[in-house]
Amino acid sequence: MRSLAAIDKEIPWRLAQEKNPDLDKRLLMIPPVDLDQLFAWQASLRRQGGNNLLTVPLGRIKAK
């Protein structure tokens, strides 16, 4: 995490309000996301391989 000194000692909520003063205070109730953990989880899913996609037959489908 970066320190508040890196952003002129402003809390993130005040920085967001400067950009958009009409923000709903309910946004403060959203839990923080650990982006490193989220990225690791998504990368582990990609390593499993395979996709659950339907395949299209190679031959033509004849219409009646």
ROSE-4610 file (N, C-alpha, C; in Angstrom, 1 decimal, always signed):
// ROSE-4610
residu = [M/M/M/R/R/R/S/S/S/L/L/L/A/A/A/A/A/A/I/I/I/D/D/D/K/K/K/E/E/E/I/I/I/P/P/P/W/W/W/R/R/R/L/L/L/A/A/A/Q/Q/Q/E/E/E/K/K/K/N/N/N/P/P/P/D/D/D/L/L/L/D/D/D/K/K/K/R/R/R/L/L/L/L/L/L/M/M/M/I/I/I/P/P/P/P/P/P/V/V/V/D/D/D/L/L/L/D/D/D/Q/Q/Q/L/L/L/F/F/F/A/A/A/W/W/W/Q/Q/Q/A/A/A/S/S/S/L/L/L/R/R/R/R/R/R/Q/Q/Q/G/G/G/G/G/G/N/N/N/N/N/N/L/L/L/L/L/L/T/T/T/V/V/V/P/P/P/L/L/L/G/G/G/R/R/R/I/I/I/K/K/K/A/A/A/K/K/K]
num = [1/1/1/2/2/2/3/3/3/4/4/4/5/5/5/6/6/6/7/7/7/8/8/8/9/9/9/10/10/10/11/11/11/12/12/12/13/13/13/14/14/14/15/15/15/16/16/16/17/17/17/18/18/18/19/19/19/20/20/20/21/21/21/22/22/22/23/23/23/24/24/24/25/25/25/26/26/26/27/27/27/28/28/28/29/29/29/30/30/30/31/31/31/32/32/32/33/33/33/34/34/34/35/35/35/36/36/36/37/37/37/38/38/38/39/39/39/40/40/40/41/41/41/42/42/42/43/43/43/44/44/44/45/45/45/46/46/46/47/47/47/48/48/48/49/49/49/50/50/50/51/51/51/52/52/52/53/53/53/54/54/54/55/55/55/56/56/56/57/57/57/58/58/58/59/59/59/60/60/60/61/61/61/62/62/62/63/63/63/64/64/64]
x = [+0.8/+0.0/+0.9/+0.4/+1.2/+0.8/+1.7/+1.5/+0.7/+0.1/-0.7/+0.3/+1.5/+2.5/+2.7/+2.5/+2.7/+1.6/+0.5/-0.6/-1.0/+0.0/-0.1/-1.0/-1.0/-1.7/-3.2/-3.7/-5.2/-5.7/-6.8/-7.4/-8.1/-8.2/-8.7/-10.1/-11.0/-12.3/-12.4/-11.5/-11.4/-10.9/-10.0/-9.5/-10.6/-11.4/-12.5/-13.5/-13.8/-14.8/-14.4/-13.1/-12.6/-12.9/-12.8/-13.1/-14.5/-15.3/-16.8/-17.5/-17.9/-18.5/-19.8/-20.5/-21.8/-21.7/-20.6/-20.4/-21.3/-21.9/-22.8/-21.9/-22.2/-21.4/-21.5/-22.5/-22.6/-21.4/-20.7/-19.5/-18.4/-18.5/-17.5/-17.7/-18.9/-19.2/-18.6/-18.1/-17.6/-16.3/-16.1/-14.8/-13.6/-12.5/-11.3/-11.0/-10.3/-9.9/-8.4/-7.9/-6.4/-6.1/-5.6/-5.4/-4.4/-3.4/-2.4/-3.0/-3.8/-4.5/-5.5/-6.2/-7.1/-6.4/-5.3/-4.5/-4.0/-3.5/-3.0/-4.1/-5.2/-6.4/-6.8/-6.8/-7.2/-6.1/-4.8/-3.7/-3.8/-4.2/-4.3/-5.4/-6.5/-7.5/-7.1/-6.3/-5.8/-4.8/-4.1/-3.1/-3.8/-5.1/-5.8/-6.1/-6.2/-6.4/-7.8/-8.1/-9.4/-10.4/-11.3/-12.5/-13.8/-14.8/-16.1/-16.9/-16.4/-17.0/-17.6/-18.7/-19.3/-18.5/-18.3/-17.6/-18.5/-18.1/-18.9/-18.4/-19.3/-18.9/-18.1/-17.1/-16.3/-17.0/-17.9/-18.7/-19.8/-20.4/-21.5/-22.8/-23.7/-25.0/-25.9/-26.6/-27.5/-28.8/-29.4/-30.7/-31.7/-32.8/-33.9/-34.8]
y = [-1.2/+0.0/+1.2/+2.3/+3.5/+4.3/+5.1/+5.9/+7.2/+7.8/+9.0/+10.2/+10.1/+11.1/+11.2/+10.0/+10.0/+10.7/+11.0/+11.7/+13.0/+13.7/+14.9/+14.8/+13.7/+13.5/+13.6/+13.5/+13.5/+12.1/+11.9/+10.6/+10.3/+9.1/+8.7/+9.3/+9.3/+9.8/+11.3/+12.0/+13.5/+13.7/+12.9/+13.0/+12.6/+11.6/+11.2/+12.3/+12.9/+14.0/+15.2/+15.5/+16.6/+16.4/+15.2/+14.9/+14.8/+14.3/+14.2/+14.4/+15.7/+16.1/+15.4/+14.8/+14.2/+12.7/+12.2/+10.8/+10.4/+9.3/+8.8/+8.2/+8.6/+8.1/+6.6/+5.9/+4.5/+3.8/+4.5/+4.0/+3.6/+4.3/+4.1/+2.7/+2.1/+0.8/-0.4/-0.1/-1.2/-1.6/-2.9/-3.4/-3.1/-3.0/-2.8/-4.1/-4.0/-5.2/-5.3/-6.4/-6.7/-7.1/-6.1/-6.4/-7.4/-7.5/-8.6/-10.0/-10.1/-11.4/-11.7/-10.7/-10.9/-11.3/-10.7/-11.1/-12.5/-12.9/-14.2/-15.2/-14.9/-15.9/-16.0/-14.9/-15.0/-15.7/-15.5/-16.2/-17.7/-18.1/-19.5/-20.2/-19.4/-19.9/-20.1/-19.2/-19.3/-20.5/-20.8/-21.9/-23.3/-23.3/-24.6/-25.0/-24.1/-24.3/-24.7/-24.7/-25.1/-24.0/-24.1/-23.1/-23.9/-23.5/-24.2/-23.5/-23.7/-23.1/-24.1/-23.9/-24.8/-24.7/-25.8/-25.8/-25.8/-25.3/-25.2/-26.4/-27.1/-28.2/-27.7/-28.4/-28.0/-28.0/-29.0/-29.1/-28.1/-28.0/-27.1/-27.8/-27.0/-27.5/-27.3/-28.4/-28.3/-27.9/-26.8/-26.4/-27.1/-27.4/-28.2/-27.2]
z = [+0.0/+0.0/+0.0/-0.7/-0.7/+0.6/+1.0/+2.2/+1.8/+2.8/+2.5/+2.1/+2.5/+2.2/+0.7/+0.0/-1.4/-2.2/-1.5/-2.2/-1.4/-1.0/-0.3/+1.0/+1.7/+2.9/+2.8/+1.7/+1.5/+1.5/+2.2/+2.3/+0.9/+0.5/-0.8/-1.0/+0.0/-0.2/-0.6/+0.1/-0.3/-1.7/-2.1/-3.5/-4.5/-4.2/-5.1/-5.1/-3.9/-3.9/-4.7/-4.7/-5.5/-7.0/-7.4/-8.8/-9.1/-8.2/-8.3/-7.0/-6.8/-5.5/-5.2/-6.2/-6.0/-5.6/-5.2/-4.8/-3.6/-3.7/-2.7/-1.5/-0.3/+0.8/+1.0/+0.4/+0.5/-0.1/-1.0/-1.6/-0.6/+0.6/+1.7/+2.3/+2.0/+2.6/+1.8/+0.6/-0.3/+0.3/+0.5/+1.1/+0.1/+0.6/-0.3/-1.0/-2.1/-2.9/-2.9/-2.6/-2.7/-4.1/-4.9/-6.3/-6.6/-5.7/-5.9/-5.8/-4.8/-4.5/-5.7/-6.1/-7.2/-8.5/-8.8/-10.0/-9.9/-8.7/-8.5/-8.7/-8.2/-8.4/-9.8/-10.6/-12.0/-12.8/-12.4/-13.1/-12.9/-11.7/-11.4/-12.2/-12.4/-13.2/-14.7/-15.2/-16.6/-16.7/-15.7/-15.8/-15.8/-15.4/-15.4/-16.8/-17.7/-19.1/-19.5/-20.8/-21.2/-21.1/-22.0/-21.9/-22.0/-21.4/-21.5/-22.7/-23.9/-25.0/-25.9/-26.6/-27.5/-28.8/-29.5/-30.7/-31.9/-33.0/-34.2/-35.1/-35.7/-36.6/-37.8/-38.2/-39.4/-40.7/-40.8/-42.1/-42.1/-43.3/-43.5/-43.0/-42.5/-42.0/-43.2/-43.6/-44.7/-44.2/-44.9/-44.6/-45.4/-44.8/-45.5/-46.2]
